[in-house]
Amino acid sequence: MAELKYEITENLGVLSENAKGWTKELNRVSWNGYPPKYDIREWSPDHSRMGKGVTLTDEEFENLKKLMNGEAVDLGGDDVDEADII
């Protein structure tokens, strides 16, 4: 199995901490040398180990913020008229 390379390029904040000292964080993380993405996951105190998480592109992160603010998200899909299907 190939080694996973990562670099936390920006720490945006800690969401919570468990009894063992692991923190759930929102960070910008570069995975395997690719441009950084938004990332939410648990990290050990020294950031040498991590739990499962969610990684979001810039667009996905902006859509998440809109949804959390009660705004509609336009995914840019084509509007389909039912008459066109039949």
ChimeraX attribute file (.defattr): number of C-alpha atoms within 10 A of each C-alpha:
attribute: neighborCount
match mode: 1-to-1
recipient: residues
	/A:1	3
	/A:2	4
	/A:3	6
	/A:4	7
	/A:5	10
	/A:6	13
	/A:7	14
	/A:8	15
	/A:9	13
	/A:10	14
	/A:11	13
	/A:12	12
	/A:13	12
	/A:14	14
	/A:15	12
	/A:16	11
	/A:17	15
	/A:18	9
	/A:19	6
	/A:20	8
	/A:21	13
	/A:22	19
	/A:23	21
	/A:24	20
	/A:25	19
	/A:26	19
	/A:27	21
	/A:28	21
	/A:29	21
	/A:30	18
	/A:31	15
	/A:32	12
	/A:33	10
	/A:34	11
	/A:35	11
	/A:36	21
	/A:37	21
	/A:38	20
	/A:39	21
	/A:40	21
	/A:41	18
	/A:42	23
	/A:43	19
	/A:44	15
	/A:45	13
	/A:46	9
	/A:47	11
	/A:48	7
	/A:49	10
	/A:50	15
	/A:51	12
	/A:52	9
	/A:53	12
	/A:54	10
	/A:55	19
	/A:56	16
	/A:57	14
	/A:58	12
	/A:59	10
	/A:60	13
	/A:61	15
	/A:62	13
	/A:63	18
	/A:64	15
	/A:65	13
	/A:66	13
	/A:67	12
	/A:68	10
	/A:69	9
	/A:70	9
	/A:71	11
	/A:72	10
	/A:73	12
	/A:74	7
	/A:75	8
	/A:76	6
	/A:77	6
	/A:78	6
	/A:79	6
	/A:80	8
	/A:81	8
	/A:82	7
	/A:83	6
	/A:84	6
	/A:85	6
	/A:86	5
